[in-house]
Amino acid sequence: MSFTLFLARRLLLACVFGLGGATAQAENWPGDDWASQLTPPSTALSELERYAFPTRDDATRQGVRTDALLVIRDGQVVYERYAAPTTADTAHLTWSMAKSLLATTMGVAYGEGHFRLDAPAADYYPPFAAHPQVKIGHLLNWASGLNWQEDYEYAPLKSSVVAMLYTRGRSDMAAFTAAHNADAEPGQRFRYSSGDSNVLAAALKNMVGAEAYADYPWTALFDPLGIKTAVWERDAAGTFVGSSYAYMSARDLARVGLLMQRDGRWGEQQLLPKAWVEFNRTPFANYQPQAEKPGEAVPGGQWWLNVAVAGAGKPWPDAPSNMLVASGHWGQGLYVLPDEKLVIVRYADDRDASFDRNHFLKLVLAAMATEVQP
């Protein structure tokens, strides 16, 4: 069914079933492109732009650098700006937002009955047989219990992820992860791990079959959403690098955000089971905030949450507690705010610690403040 016909049907139903003088609101969905209703200039919008797009000396790579900022409200573009060389058509590196894209792709496979959350990961990825107690759900919560060091350019010699992506692990990233020893019981401890994500990406191959796997992110997720710009690198073993190496335009990434904002539904199709979306939004049961990392986001199912847990406050105090976040290195972010009907995409190249996500979100909410229709 075309989106034009879909919207016509929605409008007809609204007219027929509208009660008590209330007007039912037709939903906005992107077709080949997004509809736009741009937010008018304001002091709050100017403050957001000054923060997100400051003048920066790229020779030092210090300070905030936003490559793209896109805001969708109720299925329409309300703000969009890019900084060269990034454009609306640029397939930007998502870094660890790829983990949330992987989880969303796996949600389709879950709905098709290809795996269970409580099944051992080794059932779908035999090289993980040395860790028989690790379940798929543990990996989705970054709770495998493996002795993994997620350090980046600041500690490369001890970093598991640097070795996986760039040196001895890069030919088969899932096998490299599987060779790590455990130092905790599965499911008892959160430890952020790109390795856990790449084991999931390898397991997906056996879940859906090797032939279907080659195109599965497209046939399962990207094509139904109308995503045209996606690129997803694979390692030498043919496994999608689910931790890090997916690329797409800001407008295409926003389609994934809208899918999650609307509980896994795309038009009239329930593309993701509601139970899967609820799992993504559920905090890992044994998560304990770390004193040395104040303000750290709370892990869900390969997505991040803004909830108060274990006596700690919300990671981003000025943002809604039900916000769902895909987060990536150097400031990449996809923010889904269901009650506000907002989807925010930010691509960036922040090389230092000066970018303040909470302040950024506070500025976006102020700039986009409007009465939201029920």
Number of C-alpha atoms within 10 A of each C-alpha: 7 9 15 11 10 15 16 13 13 16 15 12 13 16 13 10 11 13 10 6 6 9 12 17 13 15 13 15 22 19 12 11 12 17 15 15 12 15 17 10 9 11 10 16 18 13 15 21 18 11 17 21 18 13 11 12 10 11 6 8 13 15 18 24 24 25 22 25 22 21 25 27 23 19 21 21 21 18 20 18 16 18 15 8 7 18 15 17 13 17 20 24 22 30 20 23 26 25 30 25 24 25 23 27 22 25 26 21 22 19 17 14 11 16 22 15 15 11 16 21 27 20 17 22 21 17 19 21 15 14 21 14 18 23 21 25 22 25 27 26 29 26 27 31 25 24 15 22 18 17 15 15 8 8 11 14 11 14 16 24 23 21 17 21 20 11 11 13 18 20 18 20 32 29 21 19 25 22 13 16 13 15 12 15 13 21 21 15 21 23 20 18 24 28 30 29 29 28 30 28 27 25 24 24 20 18 21 19 13 13 10 14 21 16 11 21 22 19 14 21 22 21 13 12 23 15 20 16 17 19 16 17 14 19 16 11 13 15 24 28 28 29 29 23 21 24 21 20 24 29 27 23 27 27 22 22 26 27 22 24 24 17 18 24 16 19 19 9 9 15 22 25 18 17 14 21 20 15 20 25 24 18 21 24 14 13 19 14 20 10 9 7 8 11 17 17 19 23 26 23 25 29 26 22 28 25 23 17 15 9 8 15 14 19 21 23 16 15 21 19 15 14 21 24 26 22 23 22 17 20 22 23 22 26 23 27 22 20 12 19 17 24 30 24 24 24 25 24 17 19 16 12 11 10 18 12 15 15 16 18 19 15 21 21 19 15 21 21 12 10 7 10 9 7
